[in-house]
Amino acid sequence: MEVKRRAVKNLVTKLSSVSEQTRTEAICELRLISKNDSDSRSLIADAGAVPYLSESLYSSNKLAQENATATLHNLSISSKDLLMSTRGILDALSHALRNPSSPSVAQCAAATIFSLLTAESYRPIIGHKRDILFGLIDIIKSPNSDSRTVKDALKALFGIALYPLNRAQIIELGAVTPLFSLLCNDGRVGILEDVTAVIAQIAGCEESWEAFRKISGVGVLVDLLDSSTGSSSRTKENAVSALLNLVQCGVEETANSVRGIILGAVDGIIEVAENGTDKGRSKAMALLKIVDASSCMFQEEQMDYLSNHSL
């Protein structure tokens, strides 16, 4: 271990070199070490590499930016606290998201952010960084983003949305339309599941109904529960979760509007209630109770109308 520590320390020292080539070569070596030797990650972080790697995210040198972003992602697995305590780290990751020299830079930046978000205490801090949100939303908006980058951006948005107070800001910054656009138009493997997971989370705030209503989002979620669409079981569970959150978090008028639309999805909800995961079944049962209550209310209103207008 001491040999590893000395080797790492020597490489980290080179990160402060006046020679760009020396710095870049050291970053490339640190990337390989942090990728292939998990024990070395804490050694690299403890040796003081993170500030230098963070600064390298602003580099115009493609090789330096790519390898610095990848190294930070590797370090984030075991050294989250050290990364988050580094001044300017989130601004640097935001820059890499929005100004990547290659697709791999954006992908690694998004993956690093998601890794940091697995620590619950960092979700409000990261969610407060609007530039990060803009960067992630820009990725899912762009038709040129590759699958891995889109998936990591969606995972990061999901992690941010796990903190309830972040959800309204995600909506405010315009995430709903590109999310539903991906849902309706993107057939890449795994994308639908990740998109619906994000949608289910952001549905859990009062502001979601108006944003969803403008693009007929509730109808899209209901369609996912139709067996003819061929949606995966995970996608269906996410759709149920989103509908449940809309009803539970909306005002009474919102809840009534959603209830009316989801009456047409009862068969799909029942399927999730019978065949889903434990969490999925629980949410489907809760949604069925709401639908059942809504149906009873409708029948009562019909009876009242008929009795009041009888001859």
Disulfide bonds with the S-S distance in Angstrom:
none
